[in-house]
């Protein structure tokens, strides 16, 4: 019950069964949302695309900030005398050996 209430506050709304006539529901089910699609305790809901885009952007920014923090912490511990990353290079020499 608590998760349904929080999702409704976030902008999700139950989908009416009349919007999807291809989904056949058995009669006699008592649910809190009449004319909605509820199967096995799961309620089909929808939300505007703008909310989804905003949510994805928010979590992408959170992930970017976390990665930047990890990188800053990791590089702060780097010492020029003993670098954590060593650029490796190889050299091929043709001719007489040493």
N, C-alpha and C positions, 0 to 999 in steps of 0.2 A: 504494500500500500504506500509506503513511504517513497519508494523509488518512482512510482507512477505520479505521485503528487509533485515530486521535484522535477520530473521530466515535463509535466504540464506547465510548470512555472517557467521552464527554460524555453517554452515556445512550441513544444511538440503537441500535436492534436490528433485524437483518434480518427482513423479513416472510416468513413461510413460504408456499410456493406453495399449500398446502392451505387457507389462509385466503382465497385468491382463485382459485377454480376457473375463473372466467371468463377468466383470463389463461392462454392456452395457450402452453406453451414447447416448443421442439423438443428432443428427447432428445439425448443424447451430449455435452452441454456439461459440461465439467469445471470446477467452481468451488470456491472455498474454503469456501463456505457451502452445504452440501447442503440440499435442499428449500427453497431460497430463490429469489426472483425476480431474475434478473440478465439484463439485455438490453443488448447492445452495450457491455459493460464497466460498466454502471450497475447498482447494487444497490439494490433498493427497501427502504427502512428506515422505521421508525416510532419515535416518541418520545412520552412522556406529555404531555398537554396542559399540565400544570403546568409542565413544563420550558420549553415554548414561551412561556407567559405570563410566566414569570420572565425569560426571555431578552429578550422584547419590552420589558418594564418596564426592564430594565437598559440597553438601548440607547436607550430614550426618555429616561431620566435622563441618559445621556451626552450626547445631543443637546441637552437643556435646559441642561445645564451649559456646553456649548460656546457656545450662543447667549447665555447670560447673560454669559459672559466677553467675547464680541465686543461686546455692548452696553455693558458696563462700560468696555472699552478705548475704544470710540468716544466715549462720553459724557465720558470723562475729558479728552479733547482739546478739548472744547467750551469756548468762552470767552463769557461773557455779553456782551462788547463786540462779538463777531462770532459769533452763534449759527450752528450748522450747520443748524438747522431754524428757518425763519421762518414763523410763523403768518401766513397770508395771509387777508385779509378784503377784501371788496368792499362798496361802499356805493352804493346807487342813490338819486339825488336827483331829485325831480320839481319842476318849476317853471321859473322863468327860469334860464338858465345863469349863468355867472360874470359 
